[in-house]
């Protein structure tokens, strides 16, 4: 009897607190309990006053509009198994409007789920805040655990549509761990659609954020601020100060066209100060820059190590299809990165860029592998387009293998002096049948001359590639559309089948699938296996 009573008491004290579901409705009453749709609260301010417990939910009336800011603080922290959930009822999403500042703020809390909401700032030129801001100001490199953001639409904000990161007063790398952002639409914001970041520290040893997955999100028409000249604005998604991030099945288009920065420019989807992170199965189309800087589709920027861009498609961007750039005093080094199995088409539309553009104004970019990509670059009236450029300050051990470089009226590549690069097993072709490339100040008009002079491309060749219909296979912005990109596939008679290098002996693990996810066996050149 005593043992039974003790067990009952232990179970009582061990049981979690009961979960509560609170409701918010424009027809509610802030003096009510909030515990049912009939006794709902009315205002965001009333919900913000409440301290939610692990497992609690706040349900906003679907289809209703609420004005102001919903704020969660450290007192509202949930757990991974019992998160605090903010969502809408029914099939329609609730709409949070704040024409002045931030619509939804989460500060120093983990164990939070935000889903099925519309956040509107109305006019990005007048709003001064964020759609959703998830902030950690706690010291000592604190990591708040477990953030989930799903099916949230943010637009019209003067800062970022969605901002997540750390800004502690002690300058440490505080931030978040175990984050998933999915199915979000981020558009018509002034600085970023999505920005993940932490404290800027050129001597940082660690990272603010860890283990992020961002998938099936779209960032478009995030304009940039024409009055902000000190740095870039107008990127679709910038993932900064992070380790172990995965960005996949995302799209960025029509961003950055009002950026007027003198230093740096916007990009569609990019990593900065990141390690062991991947961008894959993503699309970047028609990203712009209002200045002469950047406007790239994808980017591995300063302080990015052991990162990969793979199975992505970039088209019609002002800057590079894929940019790799290390600037002076960047945190961390820029090394050990991979670009593979991508299709890049008609990028470098403005200024002085290439479809793959690798360079440094700081420490060298080094130990990089670029293989099995298909690049089609056309001459542009507003720029100096080419398939590949490597330059700036000297860079080290940049290797290009089994790529297909196609040019229409522009050079195939330009290499600055003192670049330690290796080209081998690549295929080259220009639509007029003429070879054109440059190394330092020398221009090469034949492939054989390039081979003999440089000692490069012992296994490479200049030949008509035998593609189905390259340059005509545009895909819609929503997603990679395999049928529309089949023009980059190899005909059965293609000279590229069986060519290229065996990359295993060079220490490169190619995987076993091509751009379309098709299993391949044997050697070939480009992103699409025969």
C-alpha positions as CSV (number, residue, x, y, z in Angstrom):
1,X,0.0,0.0,0.0
2,X,2.8,2.4,1.0
3,X,4.8,1.5,-2.2
4,X,1.7,2.1,-4.4
5,X,1.1,5.5,-2.7
6,X,4.7,6.5,-3.2
7,X,4.6,5.5,-6.9
8,X,1.4,7.5,-7.4
9,X,3.0,10.6,-5.7
10,X,6.2,10.2,-7.9
11,X,4.1,9.9,-11.0
12,X,2.1,13.0,-10.0
13,X,5.2,15.1,-9.5
14,X,6.9,13.7,-12.7
15,X,3.9,14.4,-14.9
16,X,4.3,17.4,-17.1
17,X,2.1,20.4,-16.5
18,X,-1.1,20.2,-18.5
19,X,-1.0,21.8,-22.0
20,X,-3.2,24.8,-22.6
21,X,-4.6,26.0,-25.9
22,X,-5.2,29.8,-26.0
23,X,-7.2,31.5,-28.7
24,X,-7.1,34.9,-30.3
25,X,-10.0,36.5,-32.2
26,X,-10.9,40.0,-33.4
27,X,-14.2,39.3,-31.6
28,X,-12.6,38.3,-28.4
29,X,-12.2,39.9,-25.0
30,X,-8.8,40.6,-23.4
31,X,-10.4,40.1,-20.0
32,X,-11.5,36.5,-20.9
33,X,-9.6,33.4,-20.2
34,X,-8.5,32.8,-23.8
35,X,-8.9,29.1,-23.3
36,X,-11.6,28.5,-26.0
37,X,-12.8,30.1,-29.2
38,X,-15.8,31.4,-27.2
39,X,-13.5,33.0,-24.5
40,X,-10.8,34.2,-26.9
41,X,-8.5,37.1,-26.3
42,X,-8.7,40.0,-28.7
43,X,-5.3,41.6,-29.0
44,X,-1.7,40.7,-29.8
45,X,-0.7,42.8,-26.8
46,X,-2.8,40.5,-24.5
47,X,-1.2,37.4,-25.9
48,X,2.2,39.0,-25.5
49,X,1.7,39.6,-21.8
50,X,1.0,35.9,-21.2
51,X,3.9,33.6,-20.2
52,X,3.3,30.4,-22.1
53,X,4.4,27.1,-20.7
54,X,6.0,24.1,-22.6
55,X,3.3,22.4,-24.7
56,X,1.0,25.5,-24.8
57,X,-0.5,26.7,-28.1
58,X,-1.8,30.1,-29.3
59,X,-4.4,29.7,-32.0
60,X,-5.1,32.8,-34.1
61,X,-8.5,32.9,-35.8
62,X,-7.9,31.8,-39.4
63,X,-8.6,34.5,-42.0
64,X,-8.7,37.2,-39.4
65,X,-6.4,40.3,-39.3
66,X,-4.6,41.4,-36.2
67,X,-2.6,44.7,-35.9
68,X,0.5,45.2,-33.8
69,X,3.3,43.0,-32.6
70,X,3.1,39.5,-31.1
71,X,6.1,39.1,-28.7
72,X,7.5,36.0,-27.1
73,X,10.3,36.2,-24.6
74,X,12.6,33.8,-22.6
75,X,9.6,33.2,-20.2
76,X,7.8,31.6,-23.1
77,X,10.5,28.9,-23.8
78,X,9.2,25.5,-24.7
79,X,11.1,22.2,-25.3
80,X,11.8,20.1,-28.4
81,X,9.2,17.6,-27.2
82,X,6.8,20.2,-25.8
83,X,7.2,23.3,-27.9
84,X,5.1,26.5,-27.6
85,X,3.2,26.7,-30.9
86,X,1.8,29.8,-32.6
87,X,-0.5,29.0,-35.5
88,X,-3.9,29.7,-37.2
89,X,-7.2,27.8,-37.0
90,X,-8.8,26.3,-40.0
91,X,-7.7,26.3,-43.6
92,X,-7.0,30.1,-43.8
93,X,-4.0,31.8,-42.3
94,X,-4.4,34.6,-39.8
95,X,-2.8,37.9,-40.9
96,X,-0.6,40.0,-38.6
97,X,-0.2,43.5,-39.8
98,X,2.3,46.1,-38.5
99,X,2.9,49.1,-40.8
100,X,5.5,50.5,-38.5
101,X,7.8,47.8,-37.1
102,X,8.1,44.0,-36.4
103,X,5.0,41.8,-36.7
104,X,6.2,38.8,-34.7
105,X,9.2,38.8,-32.3
106,X,10.8,35.8,-30.5
107,X,13.6,36.8,-28.0
108,X,15.8,34.4,-26.1
109,X,13.4,31.5,-26.4
110,X,13.8,28.0,-27.8
111,X,11.3,25.3,-28.2
112,X,9.2,27.5,-30.4
113,X,7.0,26.6,-33.4
114,X,5.6,29.3,-35.7
115,X,3.4,28.2,-38.6
116,X,0.5,29.0,-40.9
117,X,0.7,32.8,-40.6
118,X,0.8,35.8,-42.9
119,X,2.9,38.7,-41.7
120,X,2.5,42.1,-43.5
121,X,4.4,45.3,-43.1
122,X,2.4,47.0,-45.8
123,X,5.0,49.4,-47.2
124,X,8.7,48.4,-47.0
125,X,9.8,52.0,-47.6
126,X,8.0,53.1,-44.4
127,X,8.2,50.0,-42.2
128,X,11.3,49.8,-39.9
129,X,11.1,46.3,-38.7
130,X,11.0,42.6,-39.5
131,X,8.3,40.2,-40.5
132,X,9.5,37.5,-38.0
133,X,12.6,38.2,-35.8
134,X,14.0,35.3,-33.8
135,X,16.8,36.8,-31.6
136,X,19.2,35.5,-29.0
137,X,20.8,38.2,-26.8
138,X,22.0,35.9,-24.1
139,X,25.8,35.8,-23.4
140,X,28.5,33.1,-23.5
141,X,27.8,31.7,-26.9
142,X,24.4,30.4,-25.8
143,X,22.4,28.3,-28.2
144,X,18.6,28.3,-27.9
145,X,17.4,24.9,-29.0
146,X,14.6,23.9,-31.4
147,X,13.0,26.5,-33.7
148,X,10.4,25.5,-36.3
149,X,9.0,28.0,-38.8
150,X,6.6,26.6,-41.5
151,X,4.2,28.0,-44.1
152,X,4.8,31.7,-43.1
153,X,4.4,34.5,-45.7
154,X,6.2,37.7,-45.0
155,X,6.1,40.9,-47.1
156,X,6.4,44.7,-47.0
157,X,9.0,45.0,-44.2
158,X,11.7,47.6,-44.0
159,X,14.3,45.1,-42.8
160,X,14.1,41.4,-43.4
161,X,11.1,39.2,-44.0
162,X,12.6,36.5,-41.6
163,X,15.6,37.2,-39.4
164,X,17.2,34.6,-37.1
165,X,20.4,34.9,-35.1
166,X,22.3,36.2,-32.2
167,X,23.3,39.7,-31.0
168,X,24.6,39.3,-27.4
169,X,26.2,42.3,-25.7
170,X,29.3,40.3,-24.9
171,X,30.1,39.8,-28.6
172,X,30.0,36.0,-28.3
173,X,28.6,33.6,-30.9
174,X,25.2,33.1,-29.3
175,X,22.4,32.0,-31.6
176,X,20.3,28.9,-32.3
177,X,20.6,25.2,-32.8
178,X,18.3,22.7,-34.5
179,X,16.3,25.0,-36.7
180,X,13.9,24.1,-39.5
181,X,12.4,26.7,-41.9
182,X,10.0,25.3,-44.5
183,X,7.4,26.3,-47.0
184,X,7.8,30.1,-46.5
185,X,7.2,32.8,-49.0
186,X,9.4,35.9,-48.4
187,X,8.9,38.8,-50.8
188,X,8.9,42.6,-51.2
189,X,11.1,43.2,-48.1
190,X,13.9,45.7,-48.2
191,X,17.0,44.0,-47.0
192,X,16.6,40.2,-47.2
193,X,13.9,37.7,-47.7
194,X,15.6,35.5,-45.1
195,X,18.7,36.4,-43.1
196,X,20.4,34.0,-40.6
197,X,23.3,35.6,-38.8
198,X,25.3,36.3,-35.6
199,X,27.8,38.7,-34.1
200,X,30.4,39.9,-36.6
201,X,33.9,38.9,-35.4
202,X,36.9,38.6,-37.8
203,X,38.6,36.5,-35.1
204,X,35.7,34.1,-34.4
205,X,36.6,30.5,-33.7
206,X,33.1,29.2,-33.6
207,X,29.7,30.0,-35.2
208,X,26.5,31.5,-33.9
209,X,24.0,29.0,-35.4
210,X,24.2,25.2,-35.8
211,X,22.2,22.5,-37.5
212,X,19.8,24.4,-39.8
213,X,17.5,23.0,-42.5
214,X,15.8,25.4,-44.9
215,X,13.7,23.9,-47.5
216,X,10.9,24.6,-50.0
217,X,11.1,28.3,-49.4
218,X,10.8,31.1,-52.0
219,X,12.4,34.5,-51.8
220,X,11.5,37.0,-54.5
221,X,11.3,40.8,-55.2
222,X,13.3,41.7,-52.0
223,X,14.4,44.9,-53.5
224,X,17.4,46.3,-51.6
225,X,17.5,49.8,-50.0
226,X,18.8,52.4,-52.5
227,X,19.7,54.8,-49.7
228,X,21.9,52.2,-47.9
229,X,25.4,52.6,-49.4
230,X,27.7,51.0,-46.8
231,X,26.9,47.4,-47.6
232,X,24.7,45.1,-49.6
233,X,20.9,44.8,-49.4
234,X,18.3,43.0,-51.4
235,X,19.4,39.3,-51.1
236,X,16.9,36.5,-51.3
237,X,18.4,34.3,-48.6
238,X,21.7,34.9,-46.8
239,X,22.8,32.2,-44.4
240,X,25.6,33.6,-42.3
241,X,27.6,32.5,-39.2
242,X,26.4,28.9,-39.4
243,X,27.7,25.3,-39.2
244,X,25.9,22.3,-40.6
245,X,23.2,24.2,-42.7
246,X,21.2,22.5,-45.4
247,X,19.4,24.7,-47.9
248,X,17.4,22.7,-50.4
249,X,14.5,22.9,-52.8
250,X,14.5,26.7,-52.5
251,X,14.0,29.4,-55.1
252,X,15.2,33.0,-55.3
253,X,14.3,35.3,-58.1
254,X,13.9,39.0,-59.0
255,X,15.8,40.2,-55.9
256,X,18.2,43.1,-55.4
257,X,17.3,45.5,-58.2
258,X,17.3,48.6,-55.9
259,X,20.6,47.9,-54.1
260,X,22.9,50.8,-54.6
261,X,25.8,49.8,-52.3
262,X,29.4,50.9,-52.9
263,X,30.7,47.8,-51.1
264,X,29.2,44.4,-51.8
265,X,26.0,43.5,-53.5
266,X,23.0,41.1,-53.1
267,X,22.8,37.5,-54.2
268,X,19.9,35.0,-54.7
269,X,20.9,32.3,-52.2
270,X,24.3,32.4,-50.4
271,X,26.5,31.2,-47.5
272,X,28.8,33.4,-45.6
273,X,31.1,32.6,-42.7
274,X,29.8,29.0,-42.9
275,X,31.2,25.5,-42.5
276,X,30.0,22.0,-43.5
277,X,26.9,23.4,-45.2
278,X,25.2,22.6,-48.5
279,X,23.0,24.4,-51.0
280,X,21.3,21.8,-53.3
281,X,18.3,21.4,-55.6
282,X,17.8,25.2,-55.6
283,X,16.9,27.7,-58.4
284,X,18.2,31.3,-58.8
285,X,16.8,33.3,-61.6
286,X,17.0,37.0,-62.6
287,X,18.6,38.2,-59.4
288,X,19.8,41.8,-59.9
289,X,22.0,44.5,-58.5
290,X,21.3,48.2,-58.8
291,X,25.1,48.9,-58.5
292,X,28.0,47.3,-60.3
293,X,28.6,44.7,-57.7
294,X,27.4,41.1,-57.3
295,X,23.8,40.2,-58.3
296,X,24.8,36.5,-58.3
297,X,22.5,33.5,-58.3
298,X,24.4,31.5,-55.7
299,X,27.5,32.5,-53.6
300,X,30.0,30.9,-51.3
301,X,31.4,34.1,-49.7
302,X,34.0,35.1,-47.2
303,X,34.9,32.6,-44.5
304,X,33.1,29.6,-46.1
305,X,34.7,26.2,-45.6
306,X,33.8,22.6,-46.4
307,X,30.7,23.7,-48.2
308,X,29.0,22.5,-51.4
309,X,26.7,23.9,-54.1
310,X,25.2,21.0,-56.0
311,X,22.2,20.1,-58.3
312,X,21.3,23.8,-58.7
313,X,20.1,25.8,-61.6
314,X,21.0,29.5,-62.2
315,X,19.8,31.6,-65.1
316,X,19.7,35.3,-66.2
317,X,21.3,36.7,-63.1
318,X,23.1,40.1,-63.3
319,X,26.2,38.6,-61.7
320,X,27.8,35.2,-61.6
321,X,25.7,32.1,-61.7
322,X,27.9,30.9,-58.9
323,X,30.2,33.3,-57.1
324,X,33.1,32.4,-54.8
325,X,34.7,35.4,-53.2
326,X,36.9,36.0,-50.2
327,X,37.3,39.6,-49.1
328,X,39.9,41.2,-46.9
329,X,39.6,40.4,-43.1
330,X,36.9,37.8,-43.6
331,X,36.2,35.6,-40.6
332,X,37.6,32.1,-41.1
333,X,39.3,31.0,-44.3
334,X,37.7,30.2,-47.6
335,X,38.7,26.7,-48.4
336,X,37.8,23.1,-49.1
337,X,34.6,23.9,-51.0
338,X,32.9,22.0,-53.9
339,X,30.8,23.1,-56.9
340,X,29.3,20.1,-58.7
341,X,26.4,18.9,-60.9
342,X,24.9,22.4,-61.6
343,X,23.5,23.9,-64.8
344,X,24.3,27.6,-65.3
345,X,22.7,29.5,-68.2
346,X,23.0,33.1,-69.4
347,X,24.4,34.6,-66.2
348,X,26.9,37.5,-65.9
349,X,24.4,39.8,-67.7
350,X,26.0,43.0,-66.4
351,X,29.4,44.3,-65.3
352,X,32.5,42.2,-65.2
353,X,31.4,38.6,-64.2
354,X,31.6,35.0,-65.3
355,X,29.1,32.2,-64.8
356,X,31.6,30.7,-62.3
357,X,33.5,33.6,-60.8
358,X,36.2,32.8,-58.2
359,X,38.4,35.4,-56.7
360,X,39.8,37.2,-53.6
361,X,40.7,40.6,-52.4
362,X,41.9,39.1,-49.1
363,X,43.4,35.7,-48.3
364,X,43.5,33.1,-51.1
365,X,40.6,31.0,-52.0
366,X,42.1,27.5,-51.8
367,X,41.6,23.8,-52.2
368,X,38.4,24.0,-54.3
369,X,37.0,21.4,-56.6
370,X,34.7,22.4,-59.5
371,X,33.4,19.3,-61.5
372,X,30.6,18.0,-63.6
373,X,28.9,21.3,-64.2
374,X,27.3,22.5,-67.5
375,X,27.8,26.2,-68.2
376,X,26.3,28.1,-71.2
377,X,27.3,31.7,-71.3
378,X,26.3,34.3,-73.9
379,X,27.8,37.7,-74.8
380,X,26.0,40.5,-73.0
381,X,25.7,44.1,-74.1
382,X,26.1,45.3,-70.6
383,X,29.0,43.2,-69.4
384,X,32.1,41.1,-70.0
385,X,30.6,37.7,-69.7
386,X,32.6,34.4,-69.9
387,X,32.1,30.9,-68.6
388,X,34.9,31.0,-65.9
389,X,37.0,33.7,-64.3
390,X,39.6,33.1,-61.6
391,X,41.5,36.1,-60.3
392,X,42.0,39.0,-58.0
393,X,44.8,38.2,-55.5
394,X,46.5,34.8,-56.0
395,X,44.4,31.8,-55.3
396,X,45.6,28.2,-54.6
397,X,44.6,24.8,-55.8
398,X,41.4,25.5,-57.7
399,X,40.6,22.4,-59.8
400,X,38.2,22.1,-62.7
401,X,37.4,18.6,-63.9
402,X,34.8,17.1,-66.3
403,X,32.9,20.4,-66.8
404,X,31.2,21.4,-70.1
405,X,31.9,25.0,-71.0
406,X,29.7,26.5,-73.8
407,X,30.0,30.0,-75.0
408,X,28.0,32.1,-77.4
409,X,30.0,35.0,-78.6
410,X,32.1,35.4,-75.5
411,X,35.4,34.0,-74.1
412,X,35.3,30.6,-72.5
413,X,37.5,31.7,-69.6
414,X,39.7,34.4,-68.2
415,X,42.5,33.7,-65.7
416,X,44.4,36.4,-64.0
417,X,48.2,36.0,-63.4
418,X,49.5,34.0,-60.5
419,X,46.5,31.7,-60.1
420,X,47.3,28.1,-59.1
421,X,44.6,26.3,-61.1
422,X,44.2,22.9,-62.7
423,X,42.0,22.2,-65.7
424,X,41.6,18.7,-67.0
425,X,39.0,16.5,-68.5
426,X,36.8,19.5,-69.4
427,X,35.0,20.0,-72.8
428,X,34.8,23.4,-74.5
429,X,32.7,24.7,-77.3
430,X,31.7,28.0,-78.9
431,X,28.7,28.3,-81.1
432,X,30.8,29.9,-83.9
433,X,33.3,27.1,-83.6
434,X,36.1,29.4,-82.5
435,X,38.1,29.0,-79.3
436,X,38.7,32.1,-77.3
437,X,40.2,32.4,-73.8
438,X,42.9,34.4,-71.9
439,X,45.6,33.7,-69.4
440,X,47.1,36.8,-67.8
441,X,47.6,39.2,-70.8
442,X,47.7,36.4,-73.4
443,X,44.7,35.6,-75.6
444,X,44.4,32.1,-77.0
445,X,42.6,31.5,-80.3
446,X,43.1,27.8,-80.5
447,X,42.6,25.1,-77.9
448,X,45.9,23.4,-78.9
449,X,47.8,26.6,-78.2
450,X,46.2,26.8,-74.8
451,X,47.1,23.2,-74.0
452,X,50.7,23.6,-75.1
453,X,51.4,26.9,-73.5
454,X,49.7,26.3,-70.2
455,X,50.3,22.6,-69.7
456,X,46.6,22.3,-68.9
457,X,43.9,20.0,-70.2
458,X,45.9,16.9,-71.1
459,X,42.5,15.1,-71.0
460,X,40.4,17.9,-72.3
461,X,39.0,18.8,-75.7
462,X,37.3,21.4,-77.9
463,X,34.4,19.9,-79.8
464,X,30.8,20.3,-80.6
465,X,29.2,18.6,-77.6
466,X,26.2,16.8,-79.1
467,X,23.6,18.2,-76.8
468,X,19.9,17.9,-77.4
469,X,19.0,21.6,-77.6
470,X,21.1,23.7,-75.2
471,X,20.2,27.3,-74.6
472,X,16.5,26.9,-75.3
473,X,15.5,24.8,-72.3
474,X,14.4,27.5,-69.8
475,X,12.7,26.3,-66.6
476,X,10.0,28.3,-64.7
477,X,11.1,30.0,-61.6
478,X,9.0,27.8,-59.3
479,X,11.2,24.8,-59.4
480,X,13.7,22.8,-61.4
481,X,11.7,21.4,-64.3
482,X,13.5,18.4,-65.7
483,X,11.6,18.2,-69.0
484,X,12.5,21.8,-69.8
485,X,16.2,21.2,-69.1
486,X,16.6,18.0,-71.1
487,X,18.2,20.2,-73.8
488,X,21.4,19.8,-71.8
489,X,21.3,16.1,-72.1
490,X,23.7,14.2,-74.3
491,X,22.6,12.7,-77.6
492,X,23.6,9.0,-78.0
493,X,26.2,10.2,-80.6
494,X,27.8,12.8,-78.3
495,X,31.6,12.9,-78.2
496,X,31.4,13.5,-74.4
497,X,30.2,10.0,-73.5
498,X,33.1,8.0,-72.1
499,X,35.3,11.1,-71.9
500,X,36.5,13.0,-68.8
501,X,38.6,11.8,-65.9
502,X,38.1,9.1,-63.4
503,X,37.9,11.4,-60.3
504,X,38.2,8.7,-57.6
505,X,42.0,8.5,-58.0
506,X,42.2,12.3,-57.6
507,X,40.6,12.0,-54.2
508,X,37.2,13.2,-55.3
509,X,34.0,11.3,-54.4
510,X,31.5,12.3,-57.1
511,X,28.5,10.4,-55.7
512,X,26.5,8.3,-58.0
513,X,23.8,10.7,-59.4
514,X,23.7,13.4,-62.0
515,X,21.9,16.8,-62.1
516,X,18.5,15.0,-62.6
517,X,19.1,12.4,-59.9
518,X,19.9,9.7,-62.5
519,X,22.3,7.0,-61.4
520,X,25.4,7.0,-63.6
521,X,28.1,4.5,-64.4
522,X,31.2,5.4,-66.2
523,X,32.8,8.6,-67.3
524,X,31.1,11.6,-69.0
525,X,31.5,15.4,-69.1
526,X,29.0,17.9,-67.8
527,X,26.1,17.8,-65.3
528,X,23.9,15.4,-67.2
529,X,24.8,11.7,-67.6
530,X,24.0,9.9,-70.8
